[in-house]
Amino acid sequence: MLKTKKYFVLMLMGIWIIQAVSCNSSVDTSSTESAAEQTLQAIYAEDTAQAESAAIEAKEVVPTEVPTQVPTQAPQQPTKAPLMMPGEPPEPYRILVDSDSSLKAHENRAVLGDNFLDNVYERPFTSWEMVYQPELDIITVDFSYDEYFFYFTINLISGPKPDDMGQYGMYGIEFDRTKTGRGDLIVLVENPQYDWSVENVSIYTDKNGDVGGPRPMIANAGFLGNGYDTNLEMESDKIAFARLAPEDPSSVQIAVSRSLLENPTEFLWGAWADNGLKNVAMFDYNDTMGPTLAGSPIKDDHYPLKELYSLDNTCRLPYGFEQIGSFIRGMCITQPPPINPAEKCDVVCIVKDTDGSGGCYEWACK
């Protein structure tokens, strides 16, 4: 707008000068230049005044300049509780010994440790062909604990590997916190990693308490239940991890937080290796089929394995209470507990294991 007005004034000035020269040629050059100069000065003064006015208006409407420097501190975020991680398992507090099927694996059979009617299995073999699967054969289980976790190391003949179908076995620890023989929580891992991880770890509970049927551990013909019916989501400190043991990849380690188990003072625990049915909704397995259909790894009337195969588990050891004087289904004692020398008595087994392993449920003085 200012530029247009300036050009218009210059045009009028040019016309005025031409008229002045043509009409009065007697006017000298100095007076003509004086008049033109005065006109230009007037235009300059007007432009200057308008520019100053525009600057004042701009100063009034332009907002305060935003600093270009980014603040060094980000806005405070809500604090999240750190993920609780297990450490290295302490030295074993107890070691559970299981039957070793590798001894007669070349004969495609097991010798001891399998009692279908009592839910105790020694079946690290395929169905019918009875091909030995060392990655499913539990030898021992180490148990230890610290302030935050219970640690279980499941020692196998060989490390986990996929079968011919590319399927990995599931390894787990089952808990009986009610001390009734009825499992109430199981932690499983499939294809464990080399570092502690929650990947491939599953936790199941039994909301309606029907694992094992009316008589837990004992076969209940015709019982129809839904076993472990709830898959728990891990959160905060209620968590479980698994990994392959750093110094021995043939061992699977599982760390279960105390909070996940609701900080128990007593419980029973046992281990599983399963690449057959792999269905905890069918627990206990011996409630869903009979011995003929299940088959047997021992050369008896039910040999070979049929519907219940590629499976190994252990009896259960207690935590927080003494075995002597207690009889709980599924609990095992592999050797007599120490006897007070003052008693000076001979120790005898008063309740034998029923799995054929030569173990004993309960010892006492004779």
Kinemage of the C-alpha trace (Angstrom):
@kinemage 1
@onewidth
@group {chain A} dominant
@subgroup {mainchain}
@vectorlist {calphas} color= white
{ca met a 1} P 0.000 0.000 0.000
{ca leu a 2} L 2.806 2.411 0.890
{ca lys a 3} L 4.704 1.534 -2.285
{ca thr a 4} L 1.611 2.258 -4.483
{ca lys a 5} L 1.055 5.648 -2.842
{ca lys a 6} L 4.729 6.543 -3.321
{ca tyr a 7} L 4.580 5.785 -7.052
{ca phe a 8} L 1.398 7.861 -7.404
{ca val a 9} L 3.010 10.903 -5.769
{ca leu a 10} L 6.114 10.577 -7.953
{ca met a 11} L 3.933 10.457 -11.033
{ca leu a 12} L 2.126 13.682 -10.036
{ca met a 13} L 5.427 15.350 -9.289
{ca gly a 14} L 6.721 14.437 -12.777
{ca ile a 15} L 3.660 15.925 -14.439
{ca trp a 16} L 4.005 19.111 -12.357
{ca ile a 17} L 7.672 19.559 -13.304
{ca ile a 18} L 6.952 19.095 -17.024
{ca gln a 19} L 4.159 21.649 -16.827
{ca ala a 20} L 6.378 24.083 -14.963
{ca val a 21} L 9.161 23.826 -17.547
{ca ser a 22} L 6.846 24.114 -20.544
{ca cys a 23} L 4.746 26.959 -19.190
{ca asn a 24} L 7.520 29.105 -17.814
{ca ser a 25} L 10.766 28.532 -19.516
{ca ser a 26} L 12.107 31.622 -17.815
{ca val a 27} L 12.184 29.858 -14.420
{ca asp a 28} L 15.815 29.057 -13.656
{ca thr a 29} L 17.151 25.587 -13.013
{ca ser a 30} L 17.867 26.179 -9.358
{ca ser a 31} L 14.273 27.021 -8.475
{ca thr a 32} L 12.975 23.930 -10.359
{ca glu a 33} L 15.415 21.695 -8.512
{ca ser a 34} L 14.421 23.325 -5.251
{ca ala a 35} L 10.763 22.559 -5.805
{ca ala a 36} L 11.485 18.942 -6.799
{ca glu a 37} L 13.788 18.475 -3.840
{ca gln a 38} L 11.144 19.812 -1.500
{ca thr a 39} L 8.606 17.365 -2.949
{ca leu a 40} L 10.990 14.404 -2.505
{ca gln a 41} L 11.728 15.435 1.069
{ca ala a 42} L 8.004 15.563 1.763
{ca ile a 43} L 7.575 12.031 0.346
{ca tyr a 44} L 10.556 10.773 2.411
{ca ala a 45} L 9.125 12.319 5.557
{ca glu a 46} L 5.719 10.747 4.945
{ca asp a 47} L 7.262 7.282 4.251
{ca thr a 48} L 9.352 7.534 7.401
{ca ala a 49} L 6.331 8.425 9.525
{ca gln a 50} L 4.311 5.521 8.073
{ca ala a 51} L 7.189 3.068 8.629
{ca glu a 52} L 7.550 4.119 12.263
{ca ser a 53} L 3.794 3.807 12.762
{ca ala a 54} L 3.833 0.284 11.261
{ca ala a 55} L 6.724 -0.714 13.515
{ca ile a 56} L 4.847 0.469 16.607
{ca glu a 57} L 1.759 -1.509 15.587
{ca ala a 58} L 3.840 -4.625 14.926
{ca lys a 59} L 5.481 -4.322 18.320
{ca glu a 60} L 2.075 -4.222 19.946
{ca val a 61} L 0.687 -7.381 18.247
{ca val a 62} L 3.766 -9.662 17.921
{ca pro a 63} L 3.873 -12.066 20.908
{ca thr a 64} L 6.879 -12.420 23.111
{ca glu a 65} L 9.574 -14.487 21.374
{ca val a 66} L 9.681 -18.156 22.509
{ca pro a 67} L 13.128 -19.221 23.760
{ca thr a 68} L 14.846 -21.550 21.299
{ca gln a 69} L 16.650 -23.502 24.067
{ca val a 70} L 14.957 -26.823 24.946
{ca pro a 71} L 14.494 -27.432 28.680
{ca thr a 72} L 17.072 -29.853 29.990
{ca gln a 73} L 14.592 -31.748 32.252
{ca ala a 74} L 11.639 -33.662 30.823
{ca pro a 75} L 8.266 -33.619 32.559
{ca gln a 76} L 8.105 -35.994 35.533
{ca gln a 77} L 6.647 -39.393 34.583
{ca pro a 78} L 4.779 -41.689 36.981
{ca thr a 79} L 7.198 -44.004 38.745
{ca lys a 80} L 6.850 -47.681 37.799
{ca ala a 81} L 7.896 -50.472 40.112
{ca pro a 82} L 10.988 -52.239 38.733
{ca leu a 83} L 10.571 -55.785 37.486
{ca met a 84} L 11.782 -58.178 40.165
{ca met a 85} L 14.460 -60.471 38.763
{ca pro a 86} L 15.828 -63.714 40.223
{ca gly a 87} L 19.503 -64.085 40.992
{ca glu a 88} L 21.706 -67.156 41.049
{ca pro a 89} L 20.126 -70.060 42.937
{ca pro a 90} L 21.770 -70.675 46.321
{ca glu a 91} L 23.200 -74.058 47.196
{ca pro a 92} L 20.458 -76.734 47.194
{ca tyr a 93} L 18.455 -76.983 50.370
{ca arg a 94} L 17.072 -80.330 49.245
{ca ile a 95} L 17.657 -82.645 46.280
{ca leu a 96} L 14.844 -84.849 45.019
{ca val a 97} L 16.029 -88.063 43.328
{ca asp a 98} L 13.892 -89.594 40.570
{ca ser a 99} L 14.114 -92.910 38.714
{ca asp a 100} L 16.576 -93.166 35.815
{ca ser a 101} L 15.080 -94.742 32.682
{ca ser a 102} L 18.333 -94.541 30.742
{ca leu a 103} L 19.471 -97.749 32.481
{ca lys a 104} L 17.156 -99.920 30.389
{ca ala a 105} L 16.459 -97.496 27.548
{ca his a 106} L 18.203 -99.837 25.091
{ca glu a 107} L 15.489 -102.363 25.915
{ca asn a 108} L 12.750 -99.756 25.315
{ca arg a 109} L 11.425 -99.981 28.833
{ca ala a 110} L 11.574 -98.562 32.339
{ca val a 111} L 12.287 -100.618 35.439
{ca leu a 112} L 10.918 -98.565 38.355
{ca gly a 113} L 9.162 -95.331 39.167
{ca asp a 114} L 5.863 -95.700 37.302
{ca asn a 115} L 2.588 -96.252 39.121
{ca phe a 116} L -0.348 -95.113 37.013
{ca leu a 117} L -2.956 -95.617 39.752
{ca asp a 118} L -1.086 -93.215 42.066
{ca asn a 119} L -0.358 -90.553 39.424
{ca val a 120} L 3.397 -91.251 39.464
{ca tyr a 121} L 4.926 -91.578 35.989
{ca glu a 122} L 8.232 -92.700 34.504
{ca arg a 123} L 7.403 -92.553 30.799
{ca pro a 124} L 10.111 -90.729 28.792
{ca phe a 125} L 9.284 -92.885 25.759
{ca thr a 126} L 7.202 -92.434 22.627
{ca ser a 127} L 3.875 -94.212 22.223
{ca trp a 128} L 3.942 -97.813 20.956
{ca glu a 129} L 7.499 -97.741 19.528
{ca met a 130} L 8.908 -96.889 22.978
{ca val a 131} L 11.722 -94.697 21.648
{ca tyr a 132} L 13.646 -93.297 24.617
{ca gln a 133} L 13.548 -89.492 25.067
{ca pro a 134} L 16.419 -88.431 27.338
{ca glu a 135} L 15.302 -84.785 27.252
{ca leu a 136} L 12.216 -85.841 29.233
{ca asp a 137} L 13.938 -88.085 31.770
{ca ile a 138} L 14.164 -86.284 35.139
{ca ile a 139} L 17.097 -87.504 37.246
{ca thr a 140} L 17.183 -85.064 40.162
{ca val a 141} L 15.626 -81.745 41.134
{ca asp a 142} L 17.526 -79.210 43.251
{ca phe a 143} L 15.504 -76.941 45.525
{ca ser a 144} L 16.738 -73.721 47.141
{ca tyr a 145} L 15.403 -70.290 48.018
{ca asp a 146} L 16.281 -66.718 48.922
{ca glu a 147} L 14.353 -63.742 50.234
{ca tyr a 148} L 12.222 -63.338 47.121
{ca phe a 149} L 12.255 -66.589 45.102
{ca phe a 150} L 12.054 -70.354 45.315
{ca tyr a 151} L 14.454 -72.006 42.854
{ca phe a 152} L 14.046 -75.393 41.180
{ca thr a 153} L 16.663 -76.974 38.912
{ca ile a 154} L 15.269 -79.914 36.929
{ca asn a 155} L 18.247 -82.050 35.906
{ca leu a 156} L 17.631 -84.163 32.812
{ca ile a 157} L 19.643 -86.821 30.986
{ca ser a 158} L 19.963 -84.379 28.070
{ca gly a 159} L 18.808 -80.836 27.406
{ca pro a 160} L 15.462 -79.783 25.930
{ca lys a 161} L 15.162 -80.207 22.169
{ca pro a 162} L 12.317 -80.394 19.650
{ca asp a 163} L 10.894 -83.770 18.709
{ca asp a 164} L 10.346 -85.041 15.170
{ca met a 165} L 7.303 -82.755 14.888
{ca gly a 166} L 9.272 -79.712 16.043
{ca gln a 167} L 7.485 -79.638 19.394
{ca tyr a 168} L 9.306 -78.813 22.640
{ca gly a 169} L 8.489 -80.486 25.920
{ca met a 170} L 7.024 -78.605 28.860
{ca tyr a 171} L 8.902 -78.542 32.157
{ca gly a 172} L 7.295 -77.447 35.376
{ca ile a 173} L 6.803 -77.449 39.106
{ca glu a 174} L 3.450 -78.332 40.659
{ca phe a 175} L 2.520 -77.060 44.116
{ca asp a 176} L 0.236 -78.450 46.787
{ca arg a 177} L -0.177 -75.623 49.318
{ca thr a 178} L -3.133 -77.231 51.070
{ca lys a 179} L -1.147 -80.364 51.975
{ca thr a 180} L -3.987 -82.573 50.778
{ca gly a 181} L -2.304 -84.189 47.771
{ca arg a 182} L -4.316 -81.942 45.467
{ca gly a 183} L -2.217 -79.711 43.222
{ca asp a 184} L -3.413 -76.108 43.216
{ca leu a 185} L -0.819 -74.234 41.109
{ca ile a 186} L 1.605 -75.257 38.387
{ca val a 187} L 4.359 -73.262 36.649
{ca leu a 188} L 5.418 -74.494 33.201
{ca val a 189} L 8.017 -73.463 30.638
{ca glu a 190} L 8.333 -74.558 27.021
{ca asn a 191} L 11.596 -74.016 25.114
{ca pro a 192} L 13.452 -72.165 27.924
{ca gln a 193} L 16.008 -69.485 26.997
{ca tyr a 194} L 19.629 -69.110 28.116
{ca asp a 195} L 18.874 -66.142 30.401
{ca trp a 196} L 16.211 -65.643 33.038
{ca ser a 197} L 13.044 -64.797 31.124
{ca val a 198} L 9.259 -64.888 31.425
{ca glu a 199} L 9.063 -65.859 27.762
{ca asn a 200} L 7.238 -69.179 27.225
{ca val a 201} L 6.418 -69.371 30.949
{ca ser a 202} L 2.812 -70.176 31.924
{ca ile a 203} L 1.114 -70.269 35.326
{ca tyr a 204} L -2.110 -72.169 35.953
{ca thr a 205} L -4.382 -72.432 38.971
{ca asp a 206} L -7.459 -74.451 39.796
{ca lys a 207} L -10.355 -72.153 40.674
{ca asn a 208} L -12.910 -74.855 41.434
{ca gly a 209} L -10.533 -77.228 43.230
{ca asp a 210} L -11.182 -80.310 41.124
{ca val a 211} L -7.596 -81.246 40.203
{ca gly a 212} L -7.250 -84.911 41.137
{ca gly a 213} L -10.986 -85.534 41.459
{ca pro a 214} L -12.617 -86.710 44.684
{ca arg a 215} L -9.460 -88.557 45.734
{ca pro a 216} L -6.380 -86.570 44.689
{ca met a 217} L -3.504 -88.535 43.149
{ca ile a 218} L -5.588 -91.730 43.188
{ca ala a 219} L -7.215 -92.827 39.924
{ca asn a 220} L -10.920 -91.940 39.858
{ca ala a 221} L -12.539 -93.872 37.037
{ca gly a 222} L -15.105 -91.859 35.138
{ca phe a 223} L -14.398 -88.513 36.830
{ca leu a 224} L -14.919 -85.555 34.511
{ca gly a 225} L -13.311 -82.312 35.697
{ca asn a 226} L -11.514 -79.389 34.109
{ca gly a 227} L -8.227 -79.614 36.031
{ca tyr a 228} L -6.160 -76.436 36.006
{ca asp a 229} L -8.735 -74.067 34.584
{ca thr a 230} L -7.200 -70.567 34.936
{ca asn a 231} L -4.135 -69.130 33.214
{ca leu a 232} L -2.712 -66.439 35.507
{ca glu a 233} L -1.178 -63.257 34.147
{ca met a 234} L 2.067 -62.256 35.800
{ca glu a 235} L 2.195 -58.838 37.435
{ca ser a 236} L 4.516 -56.853 39.679
{ca asp a 237} L 6.079 -59.289 42.137
{ca lys a 238} L 3.738 -62.195 41.311
{ca ile a 239} L 5.970 -63.689 38.700
{ca ala a 240} L 7.950 -66.726 37.540
{ca phe a 241} L 11.059 -67.028 35.375
{ca ala a 242} L 12.850 -69.876 33.630
{ca arg a 243} L 16.149 -70.518 31.856
{ca leu a 244} L 18.625 -73.227 30.955
{ca ala a 245} L 21.236 -73.609 33.676
{ca pro a 246} L 24.283 -71.512 32.645
{ca glu a 247} L 26.798 -74.263 33.367
{ca asp a 248} L 24.641 -77.189 32.235
{ca pro a 249} L 22.114 -76.764 29.389
{ca ser a 250} L 20.669 -80.190 30.199
{ca ser a 251} L 19.084 -78.614 33.297
{ca val a 252} L 16.001 -76.386 33.327
{ca gln a 253} L 15.802 -73.798 36.102
{ca ile a 254} L 12.533 -72.262 37.287
{ca ala a 255} L 12.311 -69.359 39.749
{ca val a 256} L 8.931 -68.779 41.405
{ca ser a 257} L 8.403 -65.646 43.473
{ca arg a 258} L 7.177 -66.038 47.018
{ca ser a 259} L 4.435 -63.515 46.275
{ca leu a 260} L 3.091 -65.658 43.443
{ca leu a 261} L 2.570 -68.431 45.970
{ca glu a 262} L 1.092 -65.896 48.424
{ca asn a 263} L 4.106 -66.123 50.740
{ca pro a 264} L 3.459 -69.650 52.016
{ca thr a 265} L 5.162 -71.089 55.064
{ca glu a 266} L 4.423 -74.685 54.043
{ca phe a 267} L 3.819 -76.517 50.793
{ca leu a 268} L 4.642 -79.625 48.785
{ca trp a 269} L 6.274 -79.508 45.362
{ca gly a 270} L 7.055 -81.922 42.541
{ca ala a 271} L 8.456 -81.688 38.995
{ca trp a 272} L 7.059 -82.514 35.548
{ca ala a 273} L 8.429 -83.094 32.033
{ca asp a 274} L 5.724 -83.556 29.396
{ca asn a 275} L 5.772 -83.690 25.605
{ca gly a 276} L 2.783 -85.952 25.185
{ca leu a 277} L -0.673 -84.692 26.101
{ca lys a 278} L 0.655 -81.402 27.536
{ca asn a 279} L -2.808 -80.593 28.855
{ca val a 280} L -3.077 -79.416 32.479
{ca ala a 281} L -6.864 -79.205 32.090
{ca met a 282} L -6.781 -83.034 32.235
{ca phe a 283} L -4.986 -83.204 35.603
{ca asp a 284} L -4.749 -85.643 37.144
{ca tyr a 285} L -4.149 -87.715 34.019
{ca asn a 286} L -5.111 -90.975 35.705
{ca asp a 287} L -8.677 -89.658 36.166
{ca thr a 288} L -9.220 -89.339 32.411
{ca met a 289} L -8.351 -92.883 31.276
{ca gly a 290} L -7.697 -96.355 32.614
{ca pro a 291} L -4.397 -98.258 32.788
{ca thr a 292} L -5.138 -100.314 29.683
{ca leu a 293} L -5.677 -97.246 27.519
{ca ala a 294} L -2.730 -95.419 29.101
{ca gly a 295} L -0.306 -98.314 28.622
{ca ser a 296} L 2.810 -98.976 30.671
{ca pro a 297} L 6.588 -98.440 30.297
{ca ile a 298} L 7.241 -101.559 32.379
{ca lys a 299} L 6.861 -104.916 30.664
{ca asp a 300} L 3.619 -106.016 32.224
{ca asp a 301} L 0.104 -106.689 30.952
{ca his a 302} L -0.309 -103.053 29.817
{ca tyr a 303} L 3.016 -102.670 27.966
{ca pro a 304} L 3.797 -100.666 25.803
{ca leu a 305} L 2.794 -97.040 26.286
{ca lys a 306} L -0.323 -95.969 24.412
{ca glu a 307} L -2.345 -92.828 25.227
{ca leu a 308} L -0.172 -91.581 28.107
{ca tyr a 309} L 3.386 -91.213 26.835
{ca ser a 310} L 6.419 -88.855 26.642
{ca leu a 311} L 5.964 -88.023 30.310
{ca asp a 312} L 7.932 -88.018 33.545
{ca asn a 313} L 7.126 -86.617 36.971
{ca thr a 314} L 8.343 -86.944 40.548
{ca cys a 315} L 6.862 -87.473 43.940
{ca arg a 316} L 6.639 -84.335 46.116
{ca leu a 317} L 8.947 -82.991 48.774
{ca pro a 318} L 7.713 -80.737 51.593
{ca tyr a 319} L 8.860 -77.235 52.477
{ca gly a 320} L 8.309 -75.777 55.940
{ca phe a 321} L 7.323 -78.929 57.809
{ca glu a 322} L 8.748 -82.318 58.723
{ca gln a 323} L 7.947 -85.410 56.728
{ca ile a 324} L 8.018 -87.777 59.670
{ca gly a 325} L 4.601 -88.308 61.186
{ca ser a 326} L 2.874 -86.938 58.078
{ca phe a 327} L 1.129 -88.914 55.400
{ca ile a 328} L 0.095 -86.832 52.413
{ca arg a 329} L -0.684 -88.337 49.053
{ca gly a 330} L 2.122 -87.711 46.607
{ca met a 331} L 4.746 -86.929 49.235
{ca cys a 332} L 7.955 -88.944 49.088
{ca ile a 333} L 10.734 -89.756 51.496
{ca thr a 334} L 13.813 -91.260 49.919
{ca gln a 335} L 15.728 -91.929 53.117
{ca pro a 336} L 15.021 -92.037 56.862
{ca pro a 337} L 15.152 -88.670 58.610
{ca pro a 338} L 17.853 -88.254 61.273
{ca ile a 339} L 16.974 -89.785 64.636
{ca asn a 340} L 17.835 -88.207 67.978
{ca pro a 341} L 20.735 -90.311 69.366
{ca ala a 342} L 19.078 -90.223 72.778
{ca glu a 343} L 16.214 -92.283 71.397
{ca lys a 344} L 18.561 -95.120 70.422
{ca cys a 345} L 16.023 -96.872 68.226
{ca asp a 346} L 16.018 -98.786 64.980
{ca val a 347} L 14.281 -96.964 62.147
{ca val a 348} L 11.661 -98.807 60.131
{ca cys a 349} L 9.340 -97.825 57.305
{ca ile a 350} L 5.715 -97.848 58.388
{ca val a 351} L 4.202 -96.479 55.127
{ca lys a 352} L 5.914 -97.545 51.903
{ca asp a 353} L 5.923 -95.757 48.573
{ca thr a 354} L 3.541 -97.265 46.068
{ca asp a 355} L 5.570 -96.401 42.971
{ca gly a 356} L 7.917 -99.370 43.230
{ca ser a 357} L 10.955 -97.161 43.807
{ca gly a 358} L 11.736 -98.639 47.223
{ca gly a 359} L 11.083 -95.328 48.943
{ca cys a 360} L 9.020 -94.685 52.023
{ca tyr a 361} L 6.271 -92.244 52.956
{ca glu a 362} L 6.772 -92.436 56.718
{ca trp a 363} L 9.467 -93.667 59.058
{ca ala a 364} L 9.361 -94.363 62.777
{ca cys a 365} L 11.272 -96.040 65.598
{ca lys a 366} L 10.730 -99.778 65.927
